[in-house]
């Protein structure tokens, strides 16, 4: 195994290098201590998280490559995955297809894993990945679909600005729920949400990522008049999953349910 930019190489799929960022390994170690060193539960959970997020990002990557992009690598973080792509297509329809490919993979995995009791938690994880990522929160997948749709009428710069503004309100909501919780239920299915610093962190992270990409698009727009500039040389798909927040369908945290499962 080789360490590159604080990320450990664990192999490649379809010629795309897969790396684990050192922060993810630290998070797994902390999770092990928190769970009382239930190594079997931690191992299954870790493999499930790594695999689900990697396959989600591979969904993006395969479609992006079919549209002319070049995939440098996929890096897995505690909050999700990032597929680093060069020459990413800026055509609205291509962006929609690339953005939806990840959630589509998560949805298929959710349906498959829910068939067996032993893998129900992976079905739960991928269900949350699907619903969380289709929210219109830029630069997440749903936010990219929103930006692509707006681009058809507003142009890429204004569409990015609008999508980032909408995403800012969602991120504010994530931070508020993460800090104070949400003591209500929706149709008796979802809730109540308990405070979660991880959810607040994810909200803040997504907001900063959206603002960073907005600045990048503004610079691309300003530089587009200079010769030799090629728009969209590097782009990063970020997919922060909700599993780390310990929130979801009003159930107990995932690690607690895993411990019960492996005691049977």
C-alpha positions as protocol buffer text, in pm:
chain_id: "A"
residue {
  index: 1
  type: UNK
  ca { x: 0 y: 0 z: 0 }
}
residue {
  index: 2
  type: UNK
  ca { x: 121 y: 350 z: -87 }
}
residue {
  index: 3
  type: UNK
  ca { x: 43 y: 682 z: 83 }
}
residue {
  index: 4
  type: UNK
  ca { x: -35 y: 969 z: -158 }
}
residue {
  index: 5
  type: UNK
  ca { x: -136 y: 1314 z: -29 }
}
residue {
  index: 6
  type: UNK
  ca { x: -231 y: 1171 z: 313 }
}
residue {
  index: 7
  type: UNK
  ca { x: -441 y: 899 z: 146 }
}
residue {
  index: 8
  type: UNK
  ca { x: -366 y: 527 z: 149 }
}
residue {
  index: 9
  type: UNK
  ca { x: -397 y: 347 z: -184 }
}
residue {
  index: 10
  type: UNK
  ca { x: -602 y: 27 z: -152 }
}
residue {
  index: 11
  type: UNK
  ca { x: -627 y: -72 z: -518 }
}
residue {
  index: 12
  type: UNK
  ca { x: -812 y: 28 z: -831 }
}
residue {
  index: 13
  type: UNK
  ca { x: -1142 y: -48 z: -1002 }
}
residue {
  index: 14
  type: UNK
  ca { x: -1182 y: -11 z: -1380 }
}
residue {
  index: 15
  type: UNK
  ca { x: -840 y: 151 z: -1380 }
}
residue {
  index: 16
  type: UNK
  ca { x: -947 y: 417 z: -1126 }
}
residue {
  index: 17
  type: UNK
  ca { x: -727 y: 435 z: -811 }
}
residue {
  index: 18
  type: UNK
  ca { x: -917 y: 411 z: -481 }
}
residue {
  index: 19
  type: UNK
  ca { x: -763 y: 575 z: -173 }
}
residue {
  index: 20
  type: UNK
  ca { x: -857 y: 603 z: 194 }
}
residue {
  index: 21
  type: UNK
  ca { x: -778 y: 941 z: 348 }
}
residue {
  index: 22
  type: UNK
  ca { x: -593 y: 919 z: 678 }
}
residue {
  index: 23
  type: UNK
  ca { x: -876 y: 1106 z: 852 }
}
residue {
  index: 24
  type: UNK
  ca { x: -1109 y: 817 z: 768 }
}
residue {
  index: 25
  type: UNK
  ca { x: -874 y: 567 z: 932 }
}
residue {
  index: 26
  type: UNK
  ca { x: -861 y: 788 z: 1242 }
}
residue {
  index: 27
  type: UNK
  ca { x: -1242 y: 809 z: 1245 }
}
residue {
  index: 28
  type: UNK
  ca { x: -1268 y: 428 z: 1229 }
}
residue {
  index: 29
  type: UNK
  ca { x: -1027 y: 403 z: 1523 }
}
residue {
  index: 30
  type: UNK
  ca { x: -1238 y: 645 z: 1728 }
}
residue {
  index: 31
  type: UNK
  ca { x: -1549 y: 450 z: 1631 }
}
residue {
  index: 32
  type: UNK
  ca { x: -1381 y: 131 z: 1754 }
}
residue {
  index: 33
  type: UNK
  ca { x: -1317 y: 286 z: 2096 }
}
residue {
  index: 34
  type: UNK
  ca { x: -1673 y: 421 z: 2113 }
}
residue {
  index: 35
  type: UNK
  ca { x: -1823 y: 81 z: 2031 }
}
residue {
  index: 36
  type: UNK
  ca { x: -1623 y: -100 z: 2296 }
}
residue {
  index: 37
  type: UNK
  ca { x: -1385 y: -255 z: 2041 }
}
residue {
  index: 38
  type: UNK
  ca { x: -1651 y: -477 z: 1884 }
}
residue {
  index: 39
  type: UNK
  ca { x: -1411 y: -560 z: 1602 }
}
residue {
  index: 40
  type: UNK
  ca { x: -1651 y: -772 z: 1401 }
}
residue {
  index: 41
  type: UNK
  ca { x: -1915 y: -500 z: 1395 }
}
residue {
  index: 42
  type: UNK
  ca { x: -1655 y: -235 z: 1316 }
}
residue {
  index: 43
  type: UNK
  ca { x: -1503 y: -442 z: 1034 }
}
residue {
  index: 44
  type: UNK
  ca { x: -1842 y: -503 z: 870 }
}
residue {
  index: 45
  type: UNK
  ca { x: -1943 y: -141 z: 915 }
}
residue {
  index: 46
  type: UNK
  ca { x: -1614 y: -13 z: 773 }
}
residue {
  index: 47
  type: UNK
  ca { x: -1627 y: -239 z: 467 }
}
residue {
  index: 48
  type: UNK
  ca { x: -1992 y: -146 z: 413 }
}
residue {
  index: 49
  type: UNK
  ca { x: -1919 y: 226 z: 432 }
}
residue {
  index: 50
  type: UNK
  ca { x: -1608 y: 205 z: 213 }
}
residue {
  index: 51
  type: UNK
  ca { x: -1778 y: -9 z: -46 }
}
residue {
  index: 52
  type: UNK
  ca { x: -2103 y: 187 z: -61 }
}
residue {
  index: 53
  type: UNK
  ca { x: -1936 y: 526 z: -93 }
}
residue {
  index: 54
  type: UNK
  ca { x: -1679 y: 395 z: -342 }
}
residue {
  index: 55
  type: UNK
  ca { x: -1950 y: 243 z: -563 }
}
residue {
  index: 56
  type: UNK
  ca { x: -2147 y: 569 z: -543 }
}
residue {
  index: 57
  type: UNK
  ca { x: -1844 y: 762 z: -668 }
}
residue {
  index: 58
  type: UNK
  ca { x: -1770 y: 495 z: -930 }
}
residue {
  index: 59
  type: UNK
  ca { x: -2120 y: 560 z: -1065 }
}
residue {
  index: 60
  type: UNK
  ca { x: -2026 y: 924 z: -1120 }
}
residue {
  index: 61
  type: UNK
  ca { x: -1686 y: 829 z: -1260 }
}
residue {
  index: 62
  type: UNK
  ca { x: -1802 y: 573 z: -1517 }
}
residue {
  index: 63
  type: UNK
  ca { x: -2055 y: 813 z: -1669 }
}
residue {
  index: 64
  type: UNK
  ca { x: -1809 y: 1105 z: -1655 }
}
residue {
  index: 65
  type: UNK
  ca { x: -1551 y: 896 z: -1840 }
}
residue {
  index: 66
  type: UNK
  ca { x: -1809 y: 801 z: -2101 }
}
residue {
  index: 67
  type: UNK
  ca { x: -1865 y: 1175 z: -2152 }
}
residue {
  index: 68
  type: UNK
  ca { x: -1496 y: 1243 z: -2214 }
}
residue {
  index: 69
  type: UNK
  ca { x: -1370 y: 1300 z: -1861 }
}
residue {
  index: 70
  type: UNK
  ca { x: -1053 y: 1157 z: -1711 }
}
residue {
  index: 71
  type: UNK
  ca { x: -1071 y: 1013 z: -1359 }
}
residue {
  index: 72
  type: UNK
  ca { x: -758 y: 1081 z: -1155 }
}
residue {
  index: 73
  type: UNK
  ca { x: -869 y: 899 z: -841 }
}
residue {
  index: 74
  type: UNK
  ca { x: -1145 y: 841 z: -587 }
}
residue {
  index: 75
  type: UNK
  ca { x: -1064 y: 940 z: -229 }
}
residue {
  index: 76
  type: UNK
  ca { x: -1282 y: 828 z: 62 }
}
residue {
  index: 77
  type: UNK
  ca { x: -1320 y: 1065 z: 360 }
}
residue {
  index: 78
  type: UNK
  ca { x: -1515 y: 1033 z: 687 }
}
residue {
  index: 79
  type: UNK
  ca { x: -1787 y: 1254 z: 538 }
}
residue {
  index: 80
  type: UNK
  ca { x: -1808 y: 1091 z: 197 }
}
residue {
  index: 81
  type: UNK
  ca { x: -1615 y: 1045 z: -123 }
}
residue {
  index: 82
  type: UNK
  ca { x: -1454 y: 1265 z: -387 }
}
residue {
  index: 83
  type: UNK
  ca { x: -1397 y: 1163 z: -748 }
}
residue {
  index: 84
  type: UNK
  ca { x: -1130 y: 1390 z: -895 }
}
residue {
  index: 85
  type: UNK
  ca { x: -1215 y: 1436 z: -1261 }
}
residue {
  index: 86
  type: UNK
  ca { x: -1035 y: 1624 z: -1539 }
}
residue {
  index: 87
  type: UNK
  ca { x: -1211 y: 1764 z: -1847 }
}
residue {
  index: 88
  type: UNK
  ca { x: -1554 y: 1720 z: -1688 }
}
residue {
  index: 89
  type: UNK
  ca { x: -1828 y: 1794 z: -1941 }
}
residue {
  index: 90
  type: UNK
  ca { x: -2010 y: 2123 z: -1882 }
}
residue {
  index: 91
  type: UNK
  ca { x: -2308 y: 2035 z: -2103 }
}
residue {
  index: 92
  type: UNK
  ca { x: -2623 y: 2053 z: -1884 }
}
residue {
  index: 93
  type: UNK
  ca { x: -2756 y: 1712 z: -1989 }
}
residue {
  index: 94
  type: UNK
  ca { x: -2417 y: 1548 z: -1934 }
}
residue {
  index: 95
  type: UNK
  ca { x: -2393 y: 1709 z: -1590 }
}
residue {
  index: 96
  type: UNK
  ca { x: -2738 y: 1576 z: -1501 }
}
residue {
  index: 97
  type: UNK
  ca { x: -2648 y: 1222 z: -1608 }
}
residue {
  index: 98
  type: UNK
  ca { x: -2315 y: 1231 z: -1422 }
}
residue {
  index: 99
  type: UNK
  ca { x: -2477 y: 1370 z: -1107 }
}
residue {
  index: 100
  type: UNK
  ca { x: -2762 y: 1117 z: -1105 }
}
residue {
  index: 101
  type: UNK
  ca { x: -2535 y: 816 z: -1165 }
}
residue {
  index: 102
  type: UNK
  ca { x: -2413 y: 811 z: -804 }
}
residue {
  index: 103
  type: UNK
  ca { x: -2758 y: 818 z: -637 }
}
residue {
  index: 104
  type: UNK
  ca { x: -2879 y: 559 z: -890 }
}
residue {
  index: 105
  type: UNK
  ca { x: -2606 y: 319 z: -771 }
}
residue {
  index: 106
  type: UNK
  ca { x: -2697 y: 388 z: -407 }
}
residue {
  index: 107
  type: UNK
  ca { x: -3065 y: 319 z: -479 }
}
residue {
  index: 108
  type: UNK
  ca { x: -2988 y: -16 z: -644 }
}
residue {
  index: 109
  type: UNK
  ca { x: -2762 y: -114 z: -352 }
}
residue {
  index: 110
  type: UNK
  ca { x: -3033 y: -11 z: -104 }
}
residue {
  index: 111
  type: UNK
  ca { x: -3288 y: -238 z: -274 }
}
residue {
  index: 112
  type: UNK
  ca { x: -3047 y: -531 z: -297 }
}
residue {
  index: 113
  type: UNK
  ca { x: -2912 y: -513 z: 59 }
}
residue {
  index: 114
  type: UNK
  ca { x: -3256 y: -485 z: 218 }
}
residue {
  index: 115
  type: UNK
  ca { x: -3337 y: -837 z: 98 }
}
residue {
  index: 116
  type: UNK
  ca { x: -3126 y: -1007 z: 370 }
}
residue {
  index: 117
  type: UNK
  ca { x: -3141 y: -942 z: 741 }
}
residue {
  index: 118
  type: UNK
  ca { x: -2764 y: -962 z: 778 }
}
residue {
  index: 119
  type: UNK
  ca { x: -2715 y: -671 z: 536 }
}
residue {
  index: 120
  type: UNK
  ca { x: -3015 y: -459 z: 637 }
}
residue {
  index: 121
  type: UNK
  ca { x: -2783 y: -188 z: 775 }
}
residue {
  index: 122
  type: UNK
  ca { x: -2614 y: -154 z: 434 }
}
residue {
  index: 123
  type: UNK
  ca { x: -2959 y: -112 z: 282 }
}
residue {
  index: 124
  type: UNK
  ca { x: -3030 y: 159 z: 542 }
}
residue {
  index: 125
  type: UNK
  ca { x: -2695 y: 327 z: 470 }
}
residue {
  index: 126
  type: UNK
  ca { x: -2750 y: 335 z: 94 }
}
residue {
  index: 127
  type: UNK
  ca { x: -3108 y: 455 z: 136 }
}
residue {
  index: 128
  type: UNK
  ca { x: -2976 y: 751 z: 333 }
}
residue {
  index: 129
  type: UNK
  ca { x: -2702 y: 807 z: 74 }
}
residue {
  index: 130
  type: UNK
  ca { x: -2967 y: 820 z: -198 }
}
residue {
  index: 131
  type: UNK
  ca { x: -3209 y: 1058 z: -28 }
}
residue {
  index: 132
  type: UNK
  ca { x: -2940 y: 1284 z: 116 }
}
residue {
  index: 133
  type: UNK
  ca { x: -2759 y: 1325 z: -215 }
}
residue {
  index: 134
  type: UNK
  ca { x: -3067 y: 1407 z: -424 }
}
residue {
  index: 135
  type: UNK
  ca { x: -3146 y: 1709 z: -207 }
}
residue {
  index: 136
  type: UNK
  ca { x: -3103 y: 2030 z: -413 }
}
residue {
  index: 137
  type: UNK
  ca { x: -2796 y: 2130 z: -213 }
}
residue {
  index: 138
  type: UNK
  ca { x: -2510 y: 2247 z: -433 }
}
residue {
  index: 139
  type: UNK
  ca { x: -2248 y: 2103 z: -491 }
}
residue {
  index: 140
  type: UNK
  ca { x: -2408 y: 1771 z: -397 }
}
residue {
  index: 141
  type: UNK
  ca { x: -2568 y: 1560 z: -668 }
}
residue {
  index: 142
  type: UNK
  ca { x: -2916 y: 1710 z: -644 }
}
residue {
  index: 143
  type: UNK
  ca { x: -2765 y: 2057 z: -641 }
}
residue {
  index: 144
  type: UNK
  ca { x: -2572 y: 1979 z: -959 }
}
residue {
  index: 145
  type: UNK
  ca { x: -2890 y: 1863 z: -1128 }
}
residue {
  index: 146
  type: UNK
  ca { x: -3054 y: 2189 z: -1019 }
}
residue {
  index: 147
  type: UNK
  ca { x: -2759 y: 2392 z: -1153 }
}
residue {
  index: 148
  type: UNK
  ca { x: -2766 y: 2206 z: -1486 }
}
residue {
  index: 149
  type: UNK
  ca { x: -3140 y: 2270 z: -1527 }
}
residue {
  index: 150
  type: UNK
  ca { x: -3099 y: 2640 z: -1446 }
}
residue {
  index: 151
  type: UNK
  ca { x: -2805 y: 2667 z: -1688 }
}
residue {
  index: 152
  type: UNK
  ca { x: -3040 y: 2615 z: -1982 }
}
residue {
  index: 153
  type: UNK
  ca { x: -3210 y: 2949 z: -1907 }
}
residue {
  index: 154
  type: UNK
  ca { x: -2969 y: 3146 z: -1690 }
}
residue {
  index: 155
  type: UNK
  ca { x: -2627 y: 3045 z: -1818 }
}
residue {
  index: 156
  type: UNK
  ca { x: -2368 y: 2857 z: -1613 }
}
residue {
  index: 157
  type: UNK
  ca { x: -2250 y: 3146 z: -1394 }
}
residue {
  index: 158
  type: UNK
  ca { x: -2594 y: 3270 z: -1285 }
}
residue {
  index: 159
  type: UNK
  ca { x: -2719 y: 2912 z: -1248 }
}
residue {
  index: 160
  type: UNK
  ca { x: -2426 y: 2831 z: -1018 }
}
residue {
  index: 161
  type: UNK
  ca { x: -2492 y: 3145 z: -815 }
}
residue {
  index: 162
  type: UNK
  ca { x: -2862 y: 3055 z: -776 }
}
residue {
  index: 163
  type: UNK
  ca { x: -2790 y: 2691 z: -688 }
}
residue {
  index: 164
  type: UNK
  ca { x: -2527 y: 2796 z: -431 }
}
residue {
  index: 165
  type: UNK
  ca { x: -2777 y: 3039 z: -275 }
}
residue {
  index: 166
  type: UNK
  ca { x: -3043 y: 2768 z: -242 }
}
residue {
  index: 167
  type: UNK
  ca { x: -2784 y: 2528 z: -104 }
}
residue {
  index: 168
  type: UNK
  ca { x: -2683 y: 2786 z: 158 }
}
residue {
  index: 169
  type: UNK
  ca { x: -3032 y: 2776 z: 312 }
}
residue {
  index: 170
  type: UNK
  ca { x: -3027 y: 2396 z: 329 }
}
residue {
  index: 171
  type: UNK
  ca { x: -2681 y: 2401 z: 487 }
}
residue {
  index: 172
  type: UNK
  ca { x: -2807 y: 2650 z: 747 }
}
residue {
  index: 173
  type: UNK
  ca { x: -3091 y: 2409 z: 823 }
}
residue {
  index: 174
  type: UNK
  ca { x: -2843 y: 2121 z: 863 }
}
residue {
  index: 175
  type: UNK
  ca { x: -2638 y: 2327 z: 1108 }
}
residue {
  index: 176
  type: UNK
  ca { x: -2945 y: 2428 z: 1311 }
}
residue {
  index: 177
  type: UNK
  ca { x: -3076 y: 2070 z: 1329 }
}
residue {
  index: 178
  type: UNK
  ca { x: -2726 y: 1945 z: 1407 }
}
residue {
  index: 179
  type: UNK
  ca { x: -2685 y: 2186 z: 1698 }
}
residue {
  index: 180
  type: UNK
  ca { x: -3038 y: 2190 z: 1842 }
}
residue {
  index: 181
  type: UNK
  ca { x: -3220 y: 1889 z: 1695 }
}
residue {
  index: 182
  type: UNK
  ca { x: -3568 y: 1884 z: 1546 }
}
residue {
  index: 183
  type: UNK
  ca { x: -3828 y: 1750 z: 1794 }
}
residue {
  index: 184
  type: UNK
  ca { x: -4100 y: 1682 z: 1537 }
}
residue {
  index: 185
  type: UNK
  ca { x: -4210 y: 1393 z: 1321 }
}
residue {
  index: 186
  type: UNK
  ca { x: -4308 y: 1400 z: 954 }
}
residue {
  index: 187
  type: UNK
  ca { x: -4608 y: 1178 z: 883 }
}
residue {
  index: 188
  type: UNK
  ca { x: -4501 y: 963 z: 1176 }
}
residue {
  index: 189
  type: UNK
  ca { x: -4207 y: 827 z: 978 }
}
residue {
  index: 190
  type: UNK
  ca { x: -3905 y: 1057 z: 999 }
}
residue {
  index: 191
  type: UNK
  ca { x: -3798 y: 1210 z: 1329 }
}
residue {
  index: 192
  type: UNK
  ca { x: -3746 y: 1324 z: 1587 }
}
residue {
  index: 193
  type: UNK
  ca { x: -3391 y: 1433 z: 1499 }
}
residue {
  index: 194
  type: UNK
  ca { x: -3149 y: 1454 z: 1788 }
}
residue {
  index: 195
  type: UNK
  ca { x: -2864 y: 1708 z: 1794 }
}
residue {
  index: 196
  type: UNK
  ca { x: -2561 y: 1590 z: 1598 }
}
residue {
  index: 197
  type: UNK
  ca { x: -2235 y: 1781 z: 1570 }
}
residue {
  index: 198
  type: UNK
  ca { x: -2148 y: 1569 z: 1267 }
}
residue {
  index: 199
  type: UNK
  ca { x: -2459 y: 1688 z: 1082 }
}
residue {
  index: 200
  type: UNK
  ca { x: -2369 y: 2048 z: 1171 }
}
residue {
  index: 201
  type: UNK
  ca { x: -2015 y: 1986 z: 1043 }
}
residue {
  index: 202
  type: UNK
  ca { x: -2147 y: 1837 z: 719 }
}
residue {
  index: 203
  type: UNK
  ca { x: -2372 y: 2141 z: 669 }
}
residue {
  index: 204
  type: UNK
  ca { x: -2078 y: 2376 z: 716 }
}
residue {
  index: 205
  type: UNK
  ca { x: -1855 y: 2170 z: 489 }
}
residue {
  index: 206
  type: UNK
  ca { x: -2109 y: 2159 z: 206 }
}
residue {
  index: 207
  type: UNK
  ca { x: -2162 y: 2534 z: 232 }
}
residue {
  index: 208
  type: UNK
  ca { x: -1789 y: 2603 z: 201 }
}
residue {
  index: 209
  type: UNK
  ca { x: -1758 y: 2357 z: -89 }
}
residue {
  index: 210
  type: UNK
  ca { x: -2045 y: 2530 z: -271 }
}
residue {
  index: 211
  type: UNK
  ca { x: -1894 y: 2875 z: -221 }
}
residue {
  index: 212
  type: UNK
  ca { x: -1555 y: 2748 z: -339 }
}
residue {
  index: 213
  type: UNK
  ca { x: -1703 y: 2608 z: -660 }
}
residue {
  index: 214
  type: UNK
  ca { x: -1899 y: 2929 z: -716 }
}
residue {
  index: 215
  type: UNK
  ca { x: -1572 y: 3126 z: -697 }
}
residue {
  index: 216
  type: UNK
  ca { x: -1413 y: 2878 z: -938 }
}
residue {
  index: 217
  type: UNK
  ca { x: -1694 y: 2922 z: -1192 }
}
residue {
  index: 218
  type: UNK
  ca { x: -1665 y: 3302 z: -1156 }
}
residue {
  index: 219
  type: UNK
  ca { x: -1291 y: 3281 z: -1231 }
}
residue {
  index: 220
  type: UNK
  ca { x: -1360 y: 3052 z: -1527 }
}
residue {
  index: 221
  type: UNK
  ca { x: -1610 y: 3305 z: -1659 }
}
residue {
  index: 222
  type: UNK
  ca { x: -1364 y: 3593 z: -1621 }
}
residue {
  index: 223
  type: UNK
  ca { x: -1078 y: 3396 z: -1775 }
}
residue {
  index: 224
  type: UNK
  ca { x: -1281 y: 3261 z: -2067 }
}
residue {
  index: 225
  type: UNK
  ca { x: -1175 y: 3555 z: -2285 }
}
residue {
  index: 226
  type: UNK
  ca { x: -805 y: 3469 z: -2255 }
}
residue {
  index: 227
  type: UNK
  ca { x: -653 y: 3239 z: -2515 }
}
residue {
  index: 228
  type: UNK
  ca { x: -526 y: 2904 z: -2402 }
}
residue {
  index: 229
  type: UNK
  ca { x: -776 y: 2874 z: -2116 }
}
residue {
  index: 230
  type: UNK
  ca { x: -964 y: 2547 z: -2108 }
}
residue {
  index: 231
  type: UNK
  ca { x: -1273 y: 2553 z: -1890 }
}
residue {
  index: 232
  type: UNK
  ca { x: -1338 y: 2273 z: -1648 }
}
residue {
  index: 233
  type: UNK
  ca { x: -992 y: 2123 z: -1633 }
}
residue {
  index: 234
  type: UNK
  ca { x: -1048 y: 1987 z: -1280 }
}
residue {
  index: 235
  type: UNK
  ca { x: -1370 y: 1928 z: -1095 }
}
residue {
  index: 236
  type: UNK
  ca { x: -1447 y: 1739 z: -777 }
}
residue {
  index: 237
  type: UNK
  ca { x: -1765 y: 1547 z: -704 }
}
residue {
  index: 238
  type: UNK
  ca { x: -1834 y: 1553 z: -330 }
}
residue {
  index: 239
  type: UNK
  ca { x: -2096 y: 1325 z: -181 }
}
residue {
  index: 240
  type: UNK
  ca { x: -2127 y: 1370 z: 195 }
}
residue {
  index: 241
  type: UNK
  ca { x: -2331 y: 1077 z: 328 }
}
residue {
  index: 242
  type: UNK
  ca { x: -2565 y: 1111 z: 627 }
}
residue {
  index: 243
  type: UNK
  ca { x: -2456 y: 791 z: 803 }
}
residue {
  index: 244
  type: UNK
  ca { x: -2205 y: 982 z: 1016 }
}
residue {
  index: 245
  type: UNK
  ca { x: -2473 y: 1199 z: 1175 }
}
residue {
  index: 246
  type: UNK
  ca { x: -2646 y: 918 z: 1360 }
}
residue {
  index: 247
  type: UNK
  ca { x: -2979 y: 1063 z: 1244 }
}
residue {
  index: 248
  type: UNK
  ca { x: -3225 y: 935 z: 991 }
}
residue {
  index: 249
  type: UNK
  ca { x: -3555 y: 758 z: 1032 }
}
residue {
  index: 250
  type: UNK
  ca { x: -3594 y: 816 z: 1403 }
}
residue {
  index: 251
  type: UNK
  ca { x: -3406 y: 500 z: 1491 }
}
residue {
  index: 252
  type: UNK
  ca { x: -3112 y: 439 z: 1724 }
}
residue {
  index: 253
  type: UNK
  ca { x: -2758 y: 510 z: 1597 }
}
residue {
  index: 254
  type: UNK
  ca { x: -2633 y: 259 z: 1344 }
}
residue {
  index: 255
  type: UNK
  ca { x: -2344 y: 130 z: 1555 }
}
residue {
  index: 256
  type: UNK
  ca { x: -2582 y: 45 z: 1843 }
}
residue {
  index: 257
  type: UNK
  ca { x: -2802 y: -158 z: 1611 }
}
residue {
  index: 258
  type: UNK
  ca { x: -2493 y: -335 z: 1474 }
}
residue {
  index: 259
  type: UNK
  ca { x: -2385 y: -435 z: 1823 }
}
residue {
  index: 260
  type: UNK
  ca { x: -2729 y: -586 z: 1888 }
}
residue {
  index: 261
  type: UNK
  ca { x: -2714 y: -772 z: 1557 }
}
residue {
  index: 262
  type: UNK
  ca { x: -2380 y: -937 z: 1632 }
}
residue {
  index: 263
  type: UNK
  ca { x: -2486 y: -1037 z: 1984 }
}
residue {
  index: 264
  type: UNK
  ca { x: -2755 y: -1265 z: 1839 }
}
